[in-house]
Amino acid sequence: MKVCRGCQAAGLTPVVSLGSMPPVNAFVDATTLAGEQAFPLDLYFCERCTLVQLVPVVDPALLYGTYTYLSSASRTNVLRLEELALDLAARLALGAGSKVLEIGSNDGTLLRRFARHTPAVLGVDPARNVAALAEAAGVPTVVEFFSSSVGRALAREHGGFDLVLALNVVAHTPDFVDLLEGARELLTPSGHVVVEVVHVLQTILRGEIDTIYHEHVYCFSLHALRHGCERAGLTIVDVEKIPAQGGSLRVLMQRTTGATAPSPRVEEILAEERAAGLPRAETYGSIAGLALALREGVRTGLRALRASSDVVVGLGASARGVVLMNYCGLTTADIDFVVDDTPLKQGKLVPGCHIPVHDWTKIDKGTKVAGLMLSWNYRREVLAKLAARTPSARVLVPLPTLEELTLEPEPAA
């Protein structure tokens, strides 16, 4: 019997299965192709604590020992992190004497922005290759999988931190309550934890099934996250919806002992979730049908693009794009190649479907180009890069609503 990782309740409700596929960041080449592994991608719901979760869970050491995602690869993401650092520095009155730690600090992009306010920044990340990039950029980084024991050890070594950040990492951690406990251990008495999590109401329930991948062990509602926080000795004091990852929550927490009164926005979002039926299993009954409809729509749209184009390009080798390509069963018969800005992915093959990844210069300006928008959450940035390579193109955008758009050449002056 399947058991909830959030509350240990037995008997989870199936939501949707996307089949078996490799981890989304496990890009391969000729030397590693034979060793490629695939795992089930099955989503379940817990009626006791409302947590949406994957069963089974892939060993984190396989997912994160070496990593190909870089926070700095997207200009849109860099600008978002700059804005976040400015906002939190002002809101929490961070200064030269403040201390900031980030769990899942990647290549140090966010901490470099906080370093403009205080020299006392520290990252924790399990991927040795990206931690080396952070160190080279001047961000001290501990190469560890974060846990409550790591949190206690860092607190003994460095003292309390005024701000602990965990952006898109709580959902990546199989024992997320233990991670939250570790974050609590690191706080000064008045310190804050800021986490960002994909919001099930804004994503999965709207059919954004490409949010489901092995790294995302969970897709949170505020109800489910609050339940985990209570177990970890943390209290949610504020929350806001943000567009990141197709629709996320940015949540502000404090130690339960000494926490300030919660913002009205906490109860507003909880009420919205109740009204949408998030605490009930039957609410998730439509997701499998939405997934099948998306797959058929993408396949049909690509056939039409292939018939009228010289080359069909995947736009962005993102995690969500890898899920979509594998779930739809795409191959080089459907997409000639994928373009992406991340050097660690270029020259490799997309996991599972083995479509080659190149930089944007692979797009020949003299060809009739069509594209599948795989990084649709960075739509504006991706379309601008495509327009710089070709004056006109047809682009199939799968989500949040399946549509086709056409890039047209600029009119002559």
Secondary structure, DSSP 8 states (H G I E B T S, - for coil): --B-TTT--B--EEEEEEEEE--TT--B-TTTGGG---EEEEEEE-TTT--EEESS---HHHHHSS----GGG-HHHHHHHHHHHHHHHHHTT--TT-EEEEET-TTSHHHHHHTTT-SEEEEE-S-HHHHHHHHHTT--EE-S---HHHHHHHHHHH--EEEEEEET-STT-TTHHHHHHHHHHHEEEEEEEEEEEEBTTTTGGGT-GGG--TT--EEB-HHHHHHHHHHHTEEEEEEEEE-GGGSEEEEEEEESTT-----HHHHHHHHHHHHHTTTSGGGGGGHHHHHHHHHHHHHHHHHHHHHT-SEEEEE---HHHHHHHHHTT--TTT-SEEE-S-TTTTTSB-TTT--BEE-GGGS-TTS-EEEEES-GGGHHHHHHHHHHH-S-EEEEE-SSS-EEEEE------
